[in-house]
Structures are given as C-alpha cells and as structure tokens.
C-alpha cells in the first residue's frame, strides 16, 4: 500500500512559516505528522480519535 500524505486545505492561509500537519490513510487508522519534520515519524490514531481531536481543536 502506497502512503499518500496530504496537507490541510488551509495550508499557508495565515501561516507565516508554513507550519502544517499532514495526514495519511494507514488502513484502519490515520497517520498524522509534522510537515516540516516528516523524518521524525508519525502518530497513528483511529479515525474516531482524529474526529474528536479536530473537534477539541476547533473549540479551543
């Protein structure tokens, strides 16, 4: 399976340094990594946990 990392559609919008996270489908989970340091690895979380995380970020 080829892993395809995608940046947010908001990448660059209001971001002075191009800070961004990337996500990828990893079978049963989703990978999340720092776009500026992809060599440092990624966090693997369930889709449900990603939805919860995004909801928490939006409310803070």
Biopython code that builds the backbone (N, CA, C, O; Angstrom):
import numpy as np
from Bio.PDB.StructureBuilder import StructureBuilder

atoms = [
    (1, "UNK", "N", (0.841, -1.187, 0.000)),
    (1, "UNK", "CA", (0.000, 0.000, 0.000)),
    (1, "UNK", "C", (0.883, 1.246, 0.000)),
    (1, "UNK", "O", (1.748, 1.403, 0.862)),
    (2, "UNK", "N", (0.661, 2.116, -0.959)),
    (2, "UNK", "CA", (1.396, 3.377, -1.031)),
    (2, "UNK", "C", (0.744, 4.386, -0.084)),
    (2, "UNK", "O", (-0.469, 4.587, -0.123)),
    (3, "UNK", "N", (1.546, 5.010, 0.754)),
    (3, "UNK", "CA", (1.036, 6.017, 1.688)),
    (3, "UNK", "C", (1.137, 7.380, 1.024)),
    (3, "UNK", "O", (2.207, 7.782, 0.567)),
    (4, "UNK", "N", (0.011, 8.089, 0.975)),
    (4, "UNK", "CA", (-0.037, 9.425, 0.382)),
    (4, "UNK", "C", (-0.340, 10.421, 1.491)),
    (4, "UNK", "O", (-1.415, 10.388, 2.089)),
    (5, "UNK", "N", (0.610, 11.305, 1.763)),
    (5, "UNK", "CA", (0.441, 12.326, 2.797)),
    (5, "UNK", "C", (-0.194, 13.560, 2.174)),
    (5, "UNK", "O", (0.205, 14.000, 1.095)),
    (6, "UNK", "N", (-1.191, 14.117, 2.868)),
    (6, "UNK", "CA", (-1.901, 15.304, 2.379)),
    (6, "UNK", "C", (-1.833, 16.414, 3.411)),
    (6, "UNK", "O", (-1.943, 16.181, 4.615)),
    (7, "UNK", "N", (-1.648, 17.624, 2.909)),
    (7, "UNK", "CA", (-1.672, 18.805, 3.775)),
    (7, "UNK", "C", (-3.094, 19.342, 3.841)),
    (7, "UNK", "O", (-3.915, 19.081, 2.962)),
    (8, "UNK", "N", (-3.364, 20.085, 4.884)),
    (8, "UNK", "CA", (-4.663, 20.715, 5.047)),
    (8, "UNK", "C", (-4.946, 21.651, 3.878)),
    (8, "UNK", "O", (-4.026, 22.221, 3.293)),
    (9, "UNK", "N", (-6.221, 21.805, 3.543)),
    (9, "UNK", "CA", (-6.599, 22.768, 2.500)),
    (9, "UNK", "C", (-6.340, 24.194, 2.969)),
    (9, "UNK", "O", (-6.317, 25.118, 2.156)),
    (10, "UNK", "N", (-6.146, 24.385, 4.275)),
    (10, "UNK", "CA", (-5.846, 25.707, 4.820)),
    (10, "UNK", "C", (-4.353, 25.982, 4.878)),
    (10, "UNK", "O", (-3.942, 27.023, 5.389)),
    (11, "UNK", "N", (-3.536, 25.077, 4.367)),
    (11, "UNK", "CA", (-2.084, 25.230, 4.402)),
    (11, "UNK", "C", (-1.702, 26.566, 3.788)),
    (11, "UNK", "O", (-2.087, 26.874, 2.660)),
    (12, "UNK", "N", (-0.948, 27.352, 4.531)),
    (12, "UNK", "CA", (-0.475, 28.644, 4.031)),
    (12, "UNK", "C", (-1.409, 29.792, 4.352)),
    (12, "UNK", "O", (-0.966, 30.940, 4.385)),
    (13, "UNK", "N", (-2.684, 29.528, 4.590)),
    (13, "UNK", "CA", (-3.634, 30.598, 4.888)),
    (13, "UNK", "C", (-3.379, 31.133, 6.288)),
    (13, "UNK", "O", (-3.738, 30.500, 7.281)),
    (14, "UNK", "N", (-2.766, 32.287, 6.359)),
    (14, "UNK", "CA", (-2.466, 32.896, 7.651)),
    (14, "UNK", "C", (-1.281, 32.278, 8.350)),
    (14, "UNK", "O", (-0.999, 32.609, 9.502)),
    (15, "UNK", "N", (-0.598, 31.406, 7.688)),
    (15, "UNK", "CA", (0.559, 30.743, 8.288)),
    (15, "UNK", "C", (1.828, 31.400, 7.792)),
    (15, "UNK", "O", (2.176, 31.299, 6.615)),
    (16, "UNK", "N", (2.519, 32.078, 8.700)),
    (16, "UNK", "CA", (3.708, 32.814, 8.288)),
    (16, "UNK", "C", (4.877, 31.909, 7.944)),
    (16, "UNK", "O", (5.660, 32.224, 7.048)),
    (17, "UNK", "N", (5.005, 30.795, 8.638)),
    (17, "UNK", "CA", (6.163, 29.940, 8.398)),
    (17, "UNK", "C", (5.849, 28.656, 7.673)),
    (17, "UNK", "O", (6.725, 27.805, 7.519)),
    (18, "UNK", "N", (4.624, 28.496, 7.225)),
    (18, "UNK", "CA", (4.259, 27.272, 6.537)),
    (18, "UNK", "C", (4.082, 26.091, 7.480)),
    (18, "UNK", "O", (4.164, 24.940, 7.053)),
    (19, "UNK", "N", (3.840, 26.368, 8.770)),
    (19, "UNK", "CA", (3.624, 25.294, 9.740)),
    (19, "UNK", "C", (2.362, 24.535, 9.366)),
    (19, "UNK", "O", (1.314, 25.130, 9.113)),
    (20, "UNK", "N", (2.476, 23.228, 9.335)),
    (20, "UNK", "CA", (1.333, 22.435, 8.927)),
    (20, "UNK", "C", (1.518, 20.998, 9.377)),
    (20, "UNK", "O", (2.639, 20.530, 9.577)),
    (21, "UNK", "N", (0.409, 20.313, 9.530)),
    (21, "UNK", "CA", (0.454, 18.865, 9.737)),
    (21, "UNK", "C", (-0.045, 18.205, 8.466)),
    (21, "UNK", "O", (-0.774, 18.805, 7.677)),
    (22, "UNK", "N", (0.363, 16.959, 8.285)),
    (22, "UNK", "CA", (-0.084, 16.169, 7.155)),
    (22, "UNK", "C", (-0.799, 14.941, 7.694)),
    (22, "UNK", "O", (-0.492, 14.459, 8.785)),
    (23, "UNK", "N", (-1.747, 14.443, 6.926)),
    (23, "UNK", "CA", (-2.461, 13.226, 7.306)),
    (23, "UNK", "C", (-2.388, 12.221, 6.163)),
    (23, "UNK", "O", (-2.242, 12.590, 4.998)),
    (24, "UNK", "N", (-2.491, 10.940, 6.522)),
    (24, "UNK", "CA", (-2.492, 9.876, 5.523)),
    (24, "UNK", "C", (-3.354, 8.730, 6.004)),
    (24, "UNK", "O", (-3.411, 8.448, 7.201)),
    (25, "UNK", "N", (-4.021, 8.074, 5.083)),
    (25, "UNK", "CA", (-4.790, 6.857, 5.382)),
    (25, "UNK", "C", (-3.790, 5.728, 5.581)),
    (25, "UNK", "O", (-2.943, 5.482, 4.722)),
    (26, "UNK", "N", (-3.889, 5.042, 6.713)),
    (26, "UNK", "CA", (-2.982, 3.934, 7.018)),
    (26, "UNK", "C", (-3.782, 2.671, 7.327)),
    (26, "UNK", "O", (-3.551, 2.014, 8.342)),
    (27, "UNK", "N", (-4.703, 2.344, 6.464)),
    (27, "UNK", "CA", (-5.541, 1.173, 6.703)),
    (27, "UNK", "C", (-6.602, 1.473, 7.735)),
    (27, "UNK", "O", (-7.498, 2.281, 7.491)),
    (28, "UNK", "N", (-6.513, 0.830, 8.890)),
    (28, "UNK", "CA", (-7.519, 1.000, 9.942)),
    (28, "UNK", "C", (-7.338, 2.281, 10.739)),
    (28, "UNK", "O", (-8.195, 2.618, 11.556)),
    (29, "UNK", "N", (-6.252, 2.998, 10.525)),
    (29, "UNK", "CA", (-6.006, 4.227, 11.278)),
    (29, "UNK", "C", (-5.561, 5.347, 10.343)),
    (29, "UNK", "O", (-5.443, 5.167, 9.131)),
    (30, "UNK", "N", (-5.318, 6.502, 10.943)),
    (30, "UNK", "CA", (-4.876, 7.685, 10.209)),
    (30, "UNK", "C", (-3.520, 8.095, 10.772)),
    (30, "UNK", "O", (-3.318, 8.093, 11.986)),
    (31, "UNK", "N", (-2.601, 8.443, 9.893)),
    (31, "UNK", "CA", (-1.295, 8.940, 10.323)),
    (31, "UNK", "C", (-1.304, 10.454, 10.336)),
    (31, "UNK", "O", (-1.876, 11.083, 9.445)),
    (32, "UNK", "N", (-0.678, 11.040, 11.334)),
    (32, "UNK", "CA", (-0.551, 12.488, 11.456)),
    (32, "UNK", "C", (0.920, 12.786, 11.698)),
    (32, "UNK", "O", (1.545, 12.185, 12.572)),
    (33, "UNK", "N", (1.480, 13.723, 10.917)),
    (33, "UNK", "CA", (2.888, 14.067, 11.101)),
    (33, "UNK", "C", (3.122, 15.547, 10.839)),
    (33, "UNK", "O", (2.290, 16.226, 10.236)),
    (34, "UNK", "N", (4.255, 16.031, 11.296)),
    (34, "UNK", "CA", (4.695, 17.407, 11.100)),
    (34, "UNK", "C", (5.266, 17.532, 9.691)),
    (34, "UNK", "O", (6.197, 16.812, 9.332)),
    (35, "UNK", "N", (4.716, 18.435, 8.898)),
    (35, "UNK", "CA", (5.179, 18.575, 7.514)),
    (35, "UNK", "C", (6.610, 19.079, 7.427)),
    (35, "UNK", "O", (7.291, 18.839, 6.430)),
    (36, "UNK", "N", (7.079, 19.782, 8.467)),
    (36, "UNK", "CA", (8.449, 20.305, 8.456)),
    (36, "UNK", "C", (9.471, 19.276, 8.925)),
    (36, "UNK", "O", (10.673, 19.472, 8.744)),
    (37, "UNK", "N", (9.008, 18.180, 9.527)),
    (37, "UNK", "CA", (9.935, 17.159, 10.033)),
    (37, "UNK", "C", (9.366, 15.759, 9.799)),
    (37, "UNK", "O", (9.187, 15.003, 10.755)),
    (38, "UNK", "N", (9.082, 15.406, 8.560)),
    (38, "UNK", "CA", (8.484, 14.096, 8.291)),
    (38, "UNK", "C", (9.393, 12.931, 8.668)),
    (38, "UNK", "O", (8.918, 11.819, 8.898)),
    (39, "UNK", "N", (10.684, 13.181, 8.730)),
    (39, "UNK", "CA", (11.630, 12.123, 9.096)),
    (39, "UNK", "C", (11.524, 11.736, 10.567)),
    (39, "UNK", "O", (12.097, 10.729, 10.984)),
    (40, "UNK", "N", (10.807, 12.515, 11.345)),
    (40, "UNK", "CA", (10.652, 12.228, 12.782)),
    (40, "UNK", "C", (9.530, 11.227, 13.065)),
    (40, "UNK", "O", (9.274, 10.896, 14.222)),
    (41, "UNK", "N", (8.875, 10.756, 12.034)),
    (41, "UNK", "CA", (7.832, 9.761, 12.236)),
    (41, "UNK", "C", (6.447, 10.365, 12.276)),
    (41, "UNK", "O", (6.257, 11.538, 11.953)),
    (42, "UNK", "N", (5.484, 9.558, 12.672)),
    (42, "UNK", "CA", (4.096, 9.999, 12.701)),
    (42, "UNK", "C", (3.350, 9.375, 13.874)),
    (42, "UNK", "O", (3.799, 8.404, 14.482)),
    (43, "UNK", "N", (2.218, 9.955, 14.166)),
    (43, "UNK", "CA", (1.297, 9.455, 15.176)),
    (43, "UNK", "C", (0.199, 8.696, 14.450)),
    (43, "UNK", "O", (-0.388, 9.224, 13.505)),
    (44, "UNK", "N", (-0.089, 7.489, 14.862)),
    (44, "UNK", "CA", (-1.180, 6.694, 14.277)),
    (44, "UNK", "C", (-2.359, 6.694, 15.246)),
    (44, "UNK", "O", (-2.225, 6.269, 16.393)),
    (45, "UNK", "N", (-3.510, 7.169, 14.782)),
    (45, "UNK", "CA", (-4.705, 7.210, 15.621)),
    (45, "UNK", "C", (-5.909, 6.718, 14.828)),
    (45, "UNK", "O", (-5.893, 6.707, 13.597)),
    (46, "UNK", "N", (-6.937, 6.317, 15.536)),
    (46, "UNK", "CA", (-8.162, 5.865, 14.868)),
    (46, "UNK", "C", (-8.860, 7.070, 14.239)),
    (46, "UNK", "O", (-8.620, 8.215, 14.623)),
    (47, "UNK", "N", (-9.714, 6.793, 13.282)),
    (47, "UNK", "CA", (-10.485, 7.870, 12.650)),
    (47, "UNK", "C", (-11.364, 8.582, 13.675)),
    (47, "UNK", "O", (-11.510, 9.804, 13.644)),
    (48, "UNK", "N", (-11.947, 7.799, 14.583)),
    (48, "UNK", "CA", (-12.802, 8.381, 15.619)),
    (48, "UNK", "C", (-12.007, 9.331, 16.513)),
    (48, "UNK", "O", (-12.496, 10.400, 16.881)),
    (49, "UNK", "N", (-10.784, 8.938, 16.859)),
    (49, "UNK", "CA", (-9.943, 9.801, 17.688)),
    (49, "UNK", "C", (-9.551, 11.063, 16.944)),
    (49, "UNK", "O", (-9.446, 12.129, 17.549)),
    (50, "UNK", "N", (-9.331, 10.959, 15.635)),
    (50, "UNK", "CA", (-8.996, 12.143, 14.842)),
    (50, "UNK", "C", (-10.171, 13.115, 14.822)),
    (50, "UNK", "O", (-9.979, 14.323, 14.962)),
    (51, "UNK", "N", (-11.376, 12.600, 14.649)),
    (51, "UNK", "CA", (-12.569, 13.450, 14.665)),
    (51, "UNK", "C", (-12.693, 14.161, 16.016)),
    (51, "UNK", "O", (-12.993, 15.354, 16.066)),
    (52, "UNK", "N", (-12.462, 13.430, 17.105)),
    (52, "UNK", "CA", (-12.515, 14.022, 18.442)),
    (52, "UNK", "C", (-11.440, 15.089, 18.610)),
    (52, "UNK", "O", (-11.713, 16.168, 19.136)),
    (53, "UNK", "N", (-10.226, 14.797, 18.168)),
    (53, "UNK", "CA", (-9.121, 15.758, 18.261)),
    (53, "UNK", "C", (-9.440, 17.035, 17.502)),
    (53, "UNK", "O", (-9.235, 18.130, 18.025)),
    (54, "UNK", "N", (-9.932, 16.913, 16.292)),
    (54, "UNK", "CA", (-10.259, 18.095, 15.490)),
    (54, "UNK", "C", (-11.368, 18.897, 16.162)),
    (54, "UNK", "O", (-11.320, 20.127, 16.172)),
    (55, "UNK", "N", (-12.361, 18.219, 16.719)),
    (55, "UNK", "CA", (-13.420, 18.913, 17.441)),
    (55, "UNK", "C", (-12.893, 19.685, 18.633)),
    (55, "UNK", "O", (-13.324, 20.811, 18.884)),
    (56, "UNK", "N", (-11.956, 19.088, 19.376)),
    (56, "UNK", "CA", (-11.359, 19.769, 20.522)),
    (56, "UNK", "C", (-10.544, 20.982, 20.081)),
    (56, "UNK", "O", (-10.583, 22.025, 20.734)),
    (57, "UNK", "N", (-9.817, 20.855, 18.995)),
    (57, "UNK", "CA", (-9.018, 21.974, 18.490)),
    (57, "UNK", "C", (-9.913, 23.121, 18.071)),
    (57, "UNK", "O", (-9.598, 24.281, 18.338)),
    (58, "UNK", "N", (-11.023, 22.816, 17.417)),
    (58, "UNK", "CA", (-11.931, 23.856, 16.947)),
    (58, "UNK", "C", (-12.588, 24.608, 18.090)),
    (58, "UNK", "O", (-12.899, 25.789, 17.942)),
    (59, "UNK", "N", (-12.810, 23.956, 19.232)),
    (59, "UNK", "CA", (-13.485, 24.614, 20.346)),
    (59, "UNK", "C", (-12.524, 25.407, 21.225)),
    (59, "UNK", "O", (-12.968, 26.165, 22.088)),
    (60, "UNK", "N", (-11.222, 25.248, 21.026)),
    (60, "UNK", "CA", (-10.241, 25.981, 21.859)),
    (60, "UNK", "C", (-9.623, 27.114, 21.152)),
    (60, "UNK", "O", (-8.787, 27.815, 21.721)),
]
sb = StructureBuilder()
sb.init_structure("model")
sb.init_model(0)
sb.init_chain("A")
sb.init_seg("    ")
for serial, (resi, resn, name, xyz) in enumerate(atoms, 1):
    if name == "N":
        sb.init_residue(resn, " ", resi, " ")
    sb.init_atom(name, np.array(xyz, "f"), 0.0, 1.0, " ", f" {name:<3s}", serial, name[0])
structure = sb.get_structure()
